[in-house]
Amino acid sequence: RFNWSELIPLRLWGRTLGLQTEKSQFLLEGMPFRIFGGSMHYFRVPREYWEDRMLKMKACGLNTLTTYVPWNLHEQERGKFDFSRNLDLEAFLSLAAKNGLWVILRPGPYICSEWDLGGLPSWLLQDPEMQLRTTYKGFTEAVDAYFDRLMPIVVPLQASTYKKGGPIIAVQVENEYGSYAKDPNYMSYVKMALLNRGIVEMLMTSDNKNGLSFGLVEGALATVNFQKLEPGLLKYLDTVQRDQPKMVMEYWTGWFDNWGGPHYVFDADEMVNTVASVLKLGASINLYMFHGGTNFGFMNGALEADEYKSDVTSYDYDAVLTEAGDYTSKFFKLRQLFSMIIGQPLPLPPMIESKASYGAILLHQYISLWDVLPSLLQPIKSEFPINMENLRLNDSSGQSYGYVLYETVIFGGGHLHTRDHVRDRAQVFVNTMYVGELDYNTVELSLPEGQGFRQLRLLVENRGRVNYGLALNEQRKGLIGDVFLNKTPLRNFKIYSLEMKPGFMKSLRHTAGWSAVPDYFVGPAFFRGRLWIEHQPQDTFLKLQASPGWEKGVVFVNGQNLGRYWKIGPQETLYLPGPWLWKGSNEIVIFEERTAGRIIQSVDIPYLGRTQYVD
């Protein structure tokens, strides 16, 4: 049994030792310590709920919080940094300390995390020679500039910092580099980038078994990631480092979902039994995820193994807490397990927030994308197609997310071929008539013949950049090369950027041209309606699939981008946090790519799709 009641951040101000190793155990301020950790990402959880989730961590028996730091949110445009509101890392870390949680910080620069490009900013890909996650000069210069801004926030919050110690007891060097391993000098570079900017806490690396020996760096404790505890897996750590404590940095409590697949779940009893086995072997553990949260906006990542598969909006992960922060059976089983190990009573679990069902919401007005173009969007003119990242936008940082519309003039019809240059999915229109879709699997279409000159329009969606594997350098989006009509490359484009940032959505609200929704309408178009709330707003879930018509698009509530929906599933509801709603009138805007409905439902229970157990 361990009694760590005195080993909490605010009771140890003025400390100097921090986290250390002594043979096979951790010491914290010289006392034996085991890390019972849980992952929760501040950028996936509304700020108003940070503390609630931390209190639930404590009530479960955890003593440490782990979080990634997403570079692509903190520096969306090169040289412009944002650590405010939901990205206030200092406030998040200080709140962890206030609630008695230590922190393992995972600042990347690459974080994987089923997050667009593994957290790397897309503007890095403007350089055609870019080599991500290497010591390529263009990459390290950008990392250095980012760390120069990030580390002054982090350094004073380290546990052994002089005078007022903070909650950070360890810092991870990069993330799962052993599975990438393109540059033998890179991990040393990242390690020194941390040390040279004042990081003094214990350094760690994190890899799965196959990547473990390739992701090491001298002076950092190697940790391992897994879901199934194979025989001898923890002992395998001894082959890369002798007489060191064993740590599971990512014990996967569930799994993530892709569009078109099932909703993955992982058996609660199997999970708890594995955690118990890990602890019995004397190891420390971090639950990835304790609370998954949501890939709000366009920030979901993607997989590219045999084929490209983008991740859904929900990051529920079948984790210990649900996407909305509610308890699961995993929570209570883990709480029981940890309470038997810890030598003092655990705090009572906080009350759960009730959810609201606000009923049917009528989308009573619409405006076609084609009517929006002349008034709200200025095209970029180019002889050749330009990929999203290289568009002259956002102070030369390009476009990161959303859609791009490519327009050109054609004479006649014929055979349209992309040569696999569409990333990731294009709707094709002749004037405003829908012709078909192009993607990784469909690379050609027949265009109908017609009289005179007509507009060919390709509305291309970036469905999310791959976040894991060896293809990171190839994640440019939009049209990444020529598209051919009758074997002739198309030229002279008007290119419209549809990032759907807050400024655009505000202008859209006030634009002329909104009209009543007809009985049947085919997109792309924006639809809007109102949700009236009489009392204090509560969390709810928006269900589009139950309504006939809605096919694929994005939902905005009071200007907040909730994320994508798609009728192919598995996810059928979008999480709408109560703090993003107002008492009274709330504006709902839907961008629908294809077939629109008239109604969406506000329900009090999420539906994430047909389940399949993780093998």
Disulfide bonds with the S-S distance in Angstrom:
none
